[in-house]
Amino acid sequence: MTEIKIETEFIKLDALLKFANLVSSGGEAKLRIAGGEVLVNGETCTMRGKKMRPGDSAVIDGETALVVE
C-alpha cells in the first residue's frame, strides 16, 4: 500500500495513480480508468477526474494507493 499525503482538499484519480507510480503515464491512467480496471473505495470507477479526498483509496492490479492528510 502506498500512502499519498496531500496538502490540498483533494487529488484527482488519474493524478493519484500517476503520483503513486501505479501507472507509468497519464495516458495509461486514462485508459485503465475508462476500462473499469480501477476500484475506488471498493467500487469500480470510470471517472478520471474523480476527486480523491483523505481516507479514500484506489486499487489497480492489487496495488493500493491511500490518500492521507
C-alpha distance (Angstrom), angle and dihedral (degrees) to the residues before:
residue distance angle dihedral
M1 . . .
T2 3.78 . .
E3 3.79 117.1 .
I4 3.80 114.7 -150.6
K5 3.79 116.5 -160.7
I6 3.78 114.6 -152.6
E7 3.77 129.5 -171.5
T8 3.78 95.1 -165.0
E9 3.79 129.2 73.6
F10 3.84 93.0 -99.4
I11 3.81 146.7 -11.5
K12 3.80 123.2 -139.8
L13 3.79 116.7 -111.4
D14 3.81 96.3 -118.0
A15 3.82 91.2 49.9
L16 3.81 90.8 47.7
L17 3.80 92.8 54.1
K18 3.79 91.5 48.6
F19 3.82 94.2 44.3
A20 3.83 91.1 49.5
N21 3.83 90.0 50.2
L22 3.80 91.7 -120.8
V23 3.82 89.0 128.9
S24 3.79 129.4 28.1
S25 3.81 98.0 -133.3
G26 3.77 145.0 9.1
G27 3.81 88.8 -107.6
E28 3.79 91.4 56.5
A29 3.81 89.8 48.5
K30 3.81 90.6 51.8
L31 3.81 93.2 50.7
R32 3.78 95.7 44.6
I33 3.81 93.7 46.7
A34 3.83 91.3 47.5
G35 3.82 88.9 48.1
G36 3.81 91.6 58.1
E37 3.81 94.2 -114.0
V38 3.81 95.3 128.9
L39 3.79 127.0 80.7
V40 3.79 118.9 -157.9
N41 3.79 113.8 -164.3
G42 3.81 88.6 -17.7
E43 3.82 97.6 -49.9
T44 3.80 130.8 98.1
C45 3.80 111.1 -101.7
T46 3.81 125.8 -166.5
M47 3.82 96.7 175.3
R48 3.80 109.1 107.6
G49 3.80 92.5 -167.5
K50 3.82 95.1 49.2
K51 3.79 108.3 147.2
M52 3.79 109.8 -121.5
R53 3.78 114.3 -157.9
P54 3.81 132.1 -174.5
G55 3.81 109.4 -64.2
D56 3.82 94.0 29.3
S57 3.79 121.0 117.2
A58 3.79 134.8 -160.7
V59 3.81 124.4 -158.8
I60 3.81 127.1 -164.0
D61 3.83 124.6 166.3
G62 3.79 89.9 -8.2
E63 3.82 91.9 -58.1
T64 3.80 116.5 120.6
A65 3.80 131.1 -151.3
L66 3.79 114.9 -166.0
V67 3.80 121.5 -164.0
V68 3.79 114.4 -138.2
E69 3.79 134.0 170.4
